[in-house]
Amino acid sequence: MNSTSLSSLPPNQTTRAETLTGLSRLLEHVRPLGPIRTAVVHPCDALSLAAALDARSAKLIEPILVGPAEKIRAAALEAKLDISDLQLEDAPHSHAASQRAVELVRQRQAQALMKGSLHTDELLKAVLNRSTGLRTDRRLSHCFLMETPAYPRPFIITDAAVNISPTLEDKADIVRNAITLAHAIGVKLPKVAILAAVETVNANMPATLDAAALCKMADRGQIKGALLDGPLAFDNAVSPEAAQIKGIISQVAGQADILVVPDLESGNMLAKQFEFMGQADSAGIVMGAQVPIMLTSRADGRKTRLASCALAVLLTHKRSS
């Protein structure tokens, strides 16, 4: 992203209003790229319909509504939302909507997927179908791009939404996907902290063993494009002072761009703590499929939804360039 890179943002000063935030800068950067055709899967409530229309108004997506036509029209009518000029692909239920949305991508009629009012597992099941889905050689994983006044740069937390208890092999792909996202937002050599409860290898703590193995994989060229270190406790990953007190000499400690958590539960709690108690802005995207997937949540605010769409736009154009 050159001069608009999120990694080049100035440190936050006293209030968020005094600086242009990284997520705001992301929205500014992607708008000139043009909207992407997005299959919105089973948008049968006001919230998912409004989110799709809002993203269209922001010139981020061209929505294709996929689901039960009558239910979608009824939801729009009840919420007083005008969807008359949107493409509507009729599918009898959420399962069929997921399959049809994936089919639209395979037919190159859609460039991204956005979750509507259905369970994440149902959508991802269609994406992961070995014969008709959108699999690649990577495992799917979710990335939160976050920014908080307490940290001087945007950072990525992964995986907090898809992989419940990832194996070492899973974690390698989780790291690779996060590196791909970091490169897309302009971080040329991201610093990846593999988190655990402690910063030393302990045979009784599997997260520390995985962290050490991932770092050795990077040394051997199995993971490329980033600097890895771990195990690192959270404080050592984000605080130079904590790392110095512990005597940790590292190019990653205290200045991580990517935080790789041990499992979904720890990652989900960490991300939500940042959001609800750390005043963090966030955007989320699923990586590892043939196209970006936006897993919006009912609790997401407008800015989060638009920023997630912006990430999808950026990744789509990066892949086609």
Steps between C-alpha positions, in 0.01 A plus 500: 500500500810714484443839665156394617630190676327433830837418650625853435236669710620740768474382862172584668536814708230596751165440335388299200352815342840667473636252245377330185458141610633207304155359429380839375805519281424151371151612392646805324759287323267236356211718378681598176553130424129458433238269653520122482210270413407335829261214562316582822391162635150465648440868592160438653503767769520877510853508637665300223300678230587842642867402519502400133328822395732708717808338344356566155442867589865515611597369153662188647277220370237424239270268697344187356235387747485120518221329693122453524369784285171544683665507844761750381237728347287475814795593722581794276138619499473477878825697544403748225811416297497537122655194333309532173812564293713222652559162336308235694584131466215289633601202717250312718698494825835593656671177396402552137593869524852409612539258211365750247727778628805275464380405152482869405865537599599192301315646202688829551177688556609591854841599640436465873256356753323675786319314777137593556258357758626142508749305708866534407543121490233468234668751270847356552375147436407606147832681458696192611318244286778309323323475165289817479656738752770766504786314668865579439815331631464714815283438801234764556563738787359826630697819552397799709672821394487720810606844611496631856623827653727296728717365216692704242400300192217286364546129570348165407357240742460146366314265518205606714203378297557187288754249634398381846807305606756526220779248450855603420427453130186712535695772680755511219221587255347743750835681508535491120151645453570781746827580322311523171256747656783702656672526161173613342461789745856614437708333773792370296666289770246444779616404848312192615471420872394142581320544831501274804469554875878513538798591286697180557449154351326270744435136411178509706360797303425399139461862385867564579609192304292608199648849521854368496420269208343781298808714549722214382272454198562866416875445538478214249296699247172317560340830605618802304455875483514585871704497819374246754573468870346293773395393740431851621264595780259775399680774693833411340341504155360854523708680764868583439537573869366159603728329250800693627423419863481130410829528312343393169715594202277481195403687183136416576456543875331827594408590143288219358287558189332157525389323819451125449292356783507140626132427428169656407382557857806701602496694173131580517529625857808707417336664197181581690695642792674736260170597342282547808756611760787631288294722269641312201374537146497172310438331169474128434562278200531128431814411308604182322207459258500599134329829593473711816215414736344760729362345820312795641353471849173638633706690758718668237462875459478682168869584491601139559271376222629756251862435594449127449361573154798724433737215584313279254532766231872537563567126495295453183690767313835376630425153364399631158793741463 
